[in-house]
Structure formats: structure tokens, C-alpha cells
Amino acid sequence: MSYAFMAALRKNPQQSYVQLLNSIRDELEGKYDQKPQLSCSHPLDTDLLYVSFTAWGDLIWTLLTLIAENVSQSHDEIQMTRRQMLHKMNEE
């Protein structure tokens, strides 16, 4: 199941929860009897893009580090760095 999850994300990192679920099911189809399902403790719009917490954590950590190390950076430079990091995160 975890292999199918990672394979589905590698093939298309920009998927909604429903698309990701279907991609995982496609990966497992014909190989296993397992059928992945989504569950959540609160209402969730399954049409939203799935976002990896690891990716967000890395982005936030990098931005905080850059800000702490480069307090003298101008607002424009910080915004440029932020855009570059978001672009990089979307490529992964």
C-alpha cells in the first residue's frame, strides 16, 4: 500500500485527494485485493489538492532559516526566495 502511495505521488504530485486515491487504486489493481479508502476525523473537501506535510515542513523550515540568517535581505529578495521554494516544492 505504501509503495502504491509513493508511486502514485511520483507519477503525479499535483493530485486532489480523490485523484490520489484513484491513482493508488490503479497502482494496486490486479496485484492485490486491498482497496484503499480515505477517512478523516472532520469534514474534508476531497477535491482539494493533497499536500504532503513533509514538503510544507521543509518549506517552512527553509524559509525561517533564510529569514534568520538574512535579516538584512530586502522584502523583494525574501519573496523571490519564497517563490523559488514553492516552485521547487511543486516540482517534487
Residue pairs with C-beta under 8 A, 6 or more apart in sequence:
1 24
1 28
1 34
1 36
3 27
4 24
4 27
4 28
4 36
5 20
5 24
5 36
7 27
8 15
8 20
8 23
8 24
8 26
8 27
9 15
9 20
9 50
9 52
11 23
12 19
12 23
13 90
13 91
13 92
14 49
14 90
15 23
15 49
15 50
16 46
16 47
16 48
16 49
16 50
17 38
17 44
17 46
17 47
17 48
17 50
18 46
18 47
19 50
20 50
21 36
21 37
21 38
21 46
24 36
25 35
25 36
28 34
28 35
28 36
38 44
38 46
55 89
55 92
56 89
58 89
59 85
59 86
59 89
62 85
63 81
63 82
63 85
66 73
66 78
66 81
67 73
67 78
70 77
70 78
73 81
